[in-house]
Amino acid sequence: MHGCVWSCIVNEGRTWTVGVTGATGYAGGEVCRLLAGHPRLQLTGVHANASAGRRLGELQPHLTPYADLEVRGSDASELAGYDVVVLALPHGESAAIAAQLPDDVLVIDCGADHRLADPAAWARWYGSGGSGGGVPWAGSWPYGLPELPGQREQLTGARRIAVPGCYPTSVTLALAPALAAGLVTPDVVVVAASGTSGAGKSAKTHLLGSEVMGSASAYGVGGVHRHTPEMVQNLSQAAGAPVSVSFTPTLVPMSRGILATCSAPLTPGTDAESARAAYQKAYADEPFVHLLPEGQWPTTAAVLGANTVQLQLAVDPDAGRLVVVAAVDNLTKGTAGAALQCANLALGLPETTGLPLVGVAP
């Protein structure tokens, strides 16, 4: 009997307890929101050091089913006893906690601590400062993007999972099929617009409403954004060869969502028909990746609150480039939804269990 089918039979009717640390932030709050609709995962504890002792309803008033839960601290002793622990913490803070949790606990890290497989890349991009304070590489965990070839098998039954970054999710799903099929050369350019929730919930002057409303701005320009090595890692895996990525993120006046415009030079013989056929084949059986009908383009509004990615592509014959546009909700498929999608796989549940396929409109 197929392993997934067997595990689903064994786990029929079972429920698992979940603790979320970082539950007062945007990503942690989104994990809690999605858990409220999950039939098999039960949120039984919320954690955050700075607000320990307060009610969750004071800090996340939209989470009415959990309003009376008391926020507890985030150290490993406080997180003991759950079947599943979700770490929604800044980079540099997850690894030490995870190392103290039992091996049989499913630990899902929504931060960056276990995403990169190359310790030198970690040292360059994360180990030299920032909120991580120069934390050494903690090793890589199975990477939580099931849509990448080979990843679903690694996630099934896993007990440690690294959730991808939100930008890498959109960019990887946009270009992996083209690189895997040899439709483009490995020289990628990405310009991606993101809402302000991607920067977290901490107060920052440049994210004040009066600074953001009516304005769009670029940041992390010139190859310095910390999601770049993750994109390089994923796309190089898809291509089977090194891929260069020029990534320019922009901040736009919306609370959530990413619209990524990704392009690469066409290889000889690639046309619109062959490109579209490659994407149809790659994502035909993927429940959360939607290749739109020709002529229809992705929008962030269409994926709001859904664990989905919208894609559309075009061949620019004059420029000799393939252009792929991806839309994703950075908090849902870009973080929290991906965490629960991976939890479903790890626990032997159908992958779509408890996850929204329909966005909120208008």
N, C-alpha and C positions, 0 to 999 in steps of 0.2 A: 504493500500500500504506500502511496506517495506520502512523504514525510509531513507535508503541510496538511494534507487531508487527515492523517492520523492525529496530528497535534490538535487540529480543530475538534475532532471527535473527543479526544481526551479532555479538552478544556471546555467542552460544552456546558454552559450554565455557570461556570466559575467566574468569580469576580476578584479583582486585585485592588489592594489599597495603594494610593498614590500620595506622596508628599512632594510639594513644590517649594523650592527655595528661590528667592527672588520674586516671590508671588506679588509683591507690591509694585513691581515694574511693569512696563508695557508687555514684554514677552511673557513673563510669568503670569501676568493677568490674563493674557490670551490663552495660555495653557489651561488655566482654571476655567475660562469661559467654555472652551471646547470640551473639557471634562464634564461639564454640566449636562452635555448631550450625549455622553458616551455610556452605553448600557453595561459595560463590563469593567470599566475603570472607575473607582470611587475615590474622589479627593477627600482625604481624611485629615490632612494637616497642611498648613501654610507657614512659610518661614521667611524671615528677613531680619537681619541684625538691627538695622537702624530703627525699625518700627516695632520691635518685639514688645509684646504686652498689649498692643492695641487690637481692636477688632478689624477684621478685613473689610467690613462694610464701610468703615470710616475712610479707608484708603482706596478701595476699589468699589464705589457705590453701585456699579452696574452688576456686580456679582452677587445678586440677591440670594441665591441658594446657599451661599457660603458667608453671608454677612456676619454671622455670629461666631465664626471661627476666630480663635485668638492667634495672632501672629506670634510665632516662637522663633528663637534664634536659629542660626544656620550652621552651627558646628555639627560635626559628624554624630555626636552623641544625641543631639536633638533629632537627627534624621534617621535614627535607628528604628527598626520595626516595620518599615514600609516594604511592600512588595516591589514598588517602583518609586524611584527618586528622580525628579526632573530638576536639573541645575540650570536656572535661568540667571546666570551671574556674569559680571564682566570678565574679560580674559584675565588669566592669572589667579583667579579665585576658586575655580572648580577643581583643579587637579588635586590639591591637598585634601579637600573634603572627600573626593571620590576614592582616594587611596585608602581611606579609613573605613569605607563601607564594605560589608560582606560580599564575597564573590557571587553569591546566589541572588543578590539584589540587582534588578535591572536599573542601571544608572544611565540616564540620558542627559548629555551635556549640550545645552543650547549655546554655550560660549565657544571660544576658539581653542581652548586648551589642548584638544585632542584631534583637531582636524588635519593638521599638516603631518605628512609622513616623513618629511626631511628635517632632521634636527637643525641643520644649517639654516634652512629657511625660517624655522621658528626663531632661532637666535637673531637673525637679521630683522625680522618683522615684528616680533613680540618680546624677545628676551632682553632688550636693551633699555627698557623704560616704560613709560605710560603707566596706566593704572595697575598693570601687572608687576611693575617694579623690578623688572629683570628676572622674572621667574624662568627657571630652566625648562627645557622641553620635557614633557611628561609622557611622551610616547603617543602613537596614533591609535585610534579606535576604529572599528568598522564605521565607514562613512555613510551617513544617513540620507543618501539620495538613491532610492530604490530604482529610479528610472535609468540610471547608468548601467550599462551591461556588466553583469557579474555582481552588482552590489546587493541585489535582493537576496541572493543566496548567502551572502556574508551576514546579513541582518537577521535572517531567520534563526531564532534560537539564541541570538547574541545576548550578553548581559552587560555590555558596555557599548554605547553608541554615541558618536559625535554628530550632532545636527549641523548641516551646512550653514554657511552664512547666507543672508538673504540675496545679496548681489550675486554671489557665485551660483545660487540656485537658478536664477533667471538666465544668466549668461551661459551656464553649462548646458541647460536644457535647450537653449536657443541654438547653440553651435555644435554640440557633440555629434549629432547625426551627420552633419556636413563634413566634419573632420574625419569621422570614422569611415565614411564612404569615399573619402578622397575627392570630394567635390570642390574643396578650397585648399589653398596653401596655408601653412600654419603661421599666419601673420594676422592677428586679430585686433580689431579696433572696436571699442565699446564706449558708448556714451549713454549713461543711465540716469534717469531722474528718479528721485526718491522723496517720499514724505518725511516729515520731521520726526516721526516716532522711531525711525531707524537710529537716531542718535541717543535713544534712551530717555529716561524720565527725569534725570538730574537737571537742575536749573542751569541753563547756559544762556548768556546774553544774546548770542546770535540766533537763538531759537525762540526768543520772545515774539509774541504775536505781532507787535509793532515793527519788528525787524523782518519778519518772514512774509507777512501779508502783502500781496501785490509785487513780490520780488522773487526772482530765481537767481541762483548763484552757483558757481562751480566751487568745488573744494577737493582736496587731495589730488591736485593736478600734477602730472609729470611722473606718474608711476609710483606714488608714495602711499596710496590707500592700502590698508592692511588686508583687504580681501583679494588683492591682486595675486599673491602666491597660491591661493586656493583655486582661483580660476586657472592659473597656469598648470597646477597639479591635475585638475580634472580634465582640462582640454587636452593636455599631453597624454593622459591615459586613454582618452577617446581616440586620439590620432595615432597612438603608438609611436610618437616621435615628439621632440620638444616643440612647444608652441609658445610664441611670444604674444603678449597681451598688452595693448595700450588702453588703459582704463581711465575714463574721466567721469566721476560722479557729479551730479548736480542736485541741489536742494530746491524743491519747489513747494509752493504754499498749499500743501494738503497734509492731512495727518498720517495717512498710511498709503502704501502702494509703491511699486517700482515699475517703470517703463524703460526697458533696456533695448537700445538699438545697437545691434551687433553686426559687424561685417567682416569679410575676408576676401582676398582675391580669388577669383574663379580659376580652377584648373582647366586645361584645354578639354573641350568636349562637354563641359557642364552647361546645361541650358535649364530653362525654367521647369520643363517637364521632368527631367531627371532629378532635379533638386526636390521638387514637390513629392515625387515618388519615394525618395529616400526618407523624407520626414513622415510620410504616411506609413511606410513600413516600420519605422523606428517606434512610432507612438500608437500604432493601431490598437494595441491591447492595454494601453496605459490609462487608467480611469481618471487621473488627475491632470493629464496633459491634453489640451484641446488645440489641434491644428484647425484654424478657422477656414471656412469656405473662401475660395478665391475672391478677392475684392473687399473682404471684411478685415478690419485691422484691430488689434488688441487695444483695450482700454483698461486703465486701473479700476474704473468704476465697476466693470463687469466681473471682476474677481474679488471685490470687497467682501471680506469675511469668509471666503471660500478657500478650500485647500486645492486650488486649481491654478494652472498656468495656461494662459492663452498665447498662441504663437501664430505668426504669419510671416511669409517670406516673399522675396522678390529678387529677380536677377536684374542687375543694372548693367546692360550690355555696353554702354558707353564707358562706364568706369571699370568694367570688368570685375565686378564684385557681387557677391551674394550678400543680401541684407536680410536679417531676421530680427523681428521685433517681438519681444516677450513682455507680458504683463503678469505681475504676481503681487499678491498682498504680502508685504514683507513680514507681517506679524503672523499670518496664517500659514500658507504653504512655505513662506520664507523662514519660519521659525517654529511656532507652536504646533501648527498642523503637521509639519514634517516630523516633529517629536512624537506625536501620537500615531502617525502613520508607521513610523519605525517601531513604536511600542506594540502595535498590532502584529507586525511581522515577528517581532521577537517573542511574543507570547502565544503565537500560533493562532491568532484571530484573523478573520478576513481583513485584508488591508484597508478597506474602506470603512470599517466599523466606526461609527460615531463621528465621521468627518463630513463636513458640508461640501457638496458639489455645486451648490447654487449660491451666487453672490447676492448682495443686498442692493436693491435699486429702488428709487433713484438715490 
